[in-house]
Amino acid sequence: MIFLPFSPCGRRWREAPDEGYLSTKTQLAERYPSPDTNALPRVRATLSHKGRGKEHEMTSPDLPAELKAALDGKLRGFSRSDAAGRAASISKTYRGGGNSGAIRSEADALAYALARMPATYAAVIASLNALVEIRPDFAPNSLLDIGAGPGTATWAATEAFPSLRDFTLLDANDALRALALDLVSDSFRLRDLSYERGEARAALAKADAADLVMASYMIGEISDTEQRALAELMWAKTHDTLLVVEPGTPAGYARIIALREHLIALGAHVAAPCPHDGRCPLQTPDWCHFTQRLQRSRAHKQVKGAELPFEDEKFAYVALTRELVETRPSRVLAQPAVTKVEIAAKLCTPEGLVLTKVPRRAKADYAAARRWRWGDAVN
Ligand SMILES: C[S@@+](CC[C@H](N)C(=O)[O-])C[C@H]1O[C@@H](n2cnc3c(N)ncnc32)[C@H](O)[C@@H]1O
């Protein structure tokens, strides 16, 4: 069993400073004044931690060995400095508001995969771990991966769900599609997957519905109007669960929230991260997002020109189900602030946003709350 804790991240985002990581009591007090001065509900300090990794196995956020080997094999004929140059130029395009249209050649696709696949994979795994924690019996047979690119979400779902047998990927980008097919060619489970080339809505309209439908880091590449239409179509093609993952920026969160509200109106229920189907209680400039730490391989460091052996990927996600999930635990929305006196944690609960304070003198509760991490489900 491998479980890596969610951890806070010091990276700055272009769109706004990170409000999600509330590290000090002062920050918490400023943003969420105590109930004496504000009508926020409180929960008693009786929350128990939901046995992280005890009830079921969590999937590691690091790329599976088979995928790492396939990427390393592809890299053999390529210059790492060329890959680094291409990755930097693709990332500059993204920062400038562009999209993966900048990925045109085999070398571009490989550079993109080396630089970004470990992080998007880790974010999808973290979202799937949250889903599996809430629905341990979910055993999908079929998967549809929309805007699949190099196949990141498909690899992640394959790791998380041994039950998956039938894989359909869709994407408009030839170079990423070719790379994805190359990467799975030696994989026993994935080598027979079907990868349709085409614009997402047109290709999806022709696809069979699947138990699990996923769109990872994709909807941000299409217009708001297209996002609405694609959301409806993805939902129509979902037998059981739809998972959408986006960058953990305010803009990524806004896209998740728009899709969430739209599909709840069409009958969807939230399985994670929210413990309710109501409106998101967070108010601007706050936004719901999480962070996942992942290890960087040597090639990953070289392509990114990075020194640190790890990085923290911020992401936002929503898992929507056809059936209402029976138990929806509260969610820890920022890394709890631990002091000698108490632990203060920001929670999204079925009743709304709550700042809970667990005093040290409540020994058992304090010990349980010490294990809470940003992104955890707690009850
Ligand atoms: C940032 S990449 C993410 C790839 C992959 N899902 C991942 O998580 O690594 C976005 C992907 O969405 C695809 N995409 C964007 N708009 C699309 C559209 N309208 N139809 C089909 N694919 C699209 C791009 O070609 C690209 O592969």
The ligand as a Gaussian input file, in Angstrom:
#p B3LYP/6-31G(d) Opt

LIG

0 1
 C       -3.529000      19.897000     -21.719000
 S       -3.838000      18.533000     -22.735000
 C       -4.300000      17.301000     -21.538000
 C       -4.088000      15.937000     -22.053000
 C       -4.428000      14.807000     -21.079000
 N       -5.840000      14.728000     -20.805000
 C       -3.651000      14.956000     -19.793000
 O       -4.265000      15.121000     -18.718000
 O       -2.426000      14.896000     -19.835000
 C       -5.401000      18.934000     -23.461000
 C       -5.820000      17.926000     -24.506000
 O       -7.146000      18.228000     -24.940000
 C       -7.199000      18.078000     -26.336000
 N       -8.274000      18.922000     -26.875000
 C       -8.464000      20.231000     -26.645000
 N       -9.555000      20.663000     -27.310000
 C      -10.058000      19.593000     -27.958000
 C      -11.189000      19.391000     -28.788000
 N      -12.025000      20.387000     -29.066000
 N      -11.399000      18.167000     -29.276000
 C      -10.563000      17.135000     -28.977000
 N       -9.489000      17.259000     -28.196000
 C       -9.235000      18.476000     -27.687000
 C       -5.832000      18.527000     -26.824000
 O       -5.548000      18.064000     -28.115000
 C       -4.943000      17.945000     -25.748000
 O       -4.535000      16.640000     -26.045000

